[in-house]
Amino acid sequence: MAAPAWANSASADAGGELAARWCAACHVVSPSGAGGNAGPSFGSIAKDRRAADIRAALTKPHAKPMKGFKLKRHEVDDVTAYIESLEARR
């Protein structure tokens, strides 16, 4: 099966940087365990969710701390690619 069109231009590296900067206050964002524990770890999200579900969650803020927090489309793509890469590392 071919990868979605958005996946071709997404950067997991850029998504990892965004996650470390914006998401780590509430989520463990890296395999090393860096980040907070208020939300699910990105590793568990990668394991339990499809890319489309991850994209939807990132597009629509889903927690009070994220109210008003809006990622641009390419940032959603990058963070989604990063989270998906965590599943590939297992």
N, C-alpha and C positions, 0 to 999 in steps of 0.2 A: 504494500500500500504506500502511496506517495505521501510525503510530508505536506501539511497544510502550507499554503502560499506564505503565510506570515512567518513560518518557521525558517524559511530560507534567508530572511534578512535579519532575524533576531540574533542578538548577541548574548549568550549565557554569561560571558565575562562582564559585560556592562550590567546585566541583570544582577549578578552577584555583588557588584559595587553598589547598585541602588539598594539592594536588600540590606547590605551592611549599614548603609547610611540611614535608610528610612524605616526598615522593618524590624531591625534587631532589638529595638526597645521592647517589643512585645513577642517576637518569635525567635526561636533558635533557627538561624538562617544558614548555618554551615555545618558540615560534618564534624568539625572540631568541637561543636557544642556552644559556639559563641552566640549570644543573644539572650533574650528574655523568655519567660515562661508564661506570659499572660495569654498567649494564643498558641495554636498548634505549631509544632516544628515544621519547617519547610520539608524536612525529610519525610515526615508522616503525610504531609500534603501530597508530596510526589508519589508516595506509595498508594494512597487511597483515592486520589482524584485524577480525572482525565484533564488533558490540557484545556479543553473547552470550559470545564468547570473552574479551573484555576483562572483563566482569562476573565470569566464572568465575575468571579469574586474580586479580582483586582480592578475591574471596571466599575463596580458598584461598591463603595465603602460598606463594610460589613460589621463594623464595631464602633462604639462611641469614640475611642481615641482616633479613629480614622475619619471622623466626620469632617468634611471639607477637604480631605486628602484626596487629590485627584492626580492620577498618573496619565501622562500622554500616551497615545496609542503605541508608539514605539517603545515606551518604557514598560507598558503592560506586556508587550511581546518579549522584551528582554528579560523581565522578571519571570515570566512564564517559562522561557527557555532555560533560565537558571534553575528553576524548581524542577523542571523535567530532567535536567542534567544530573540532579541529585539521585534520581531513581536509576539512571544509567550507571552511576558509580557503585551501586550496591553489588 
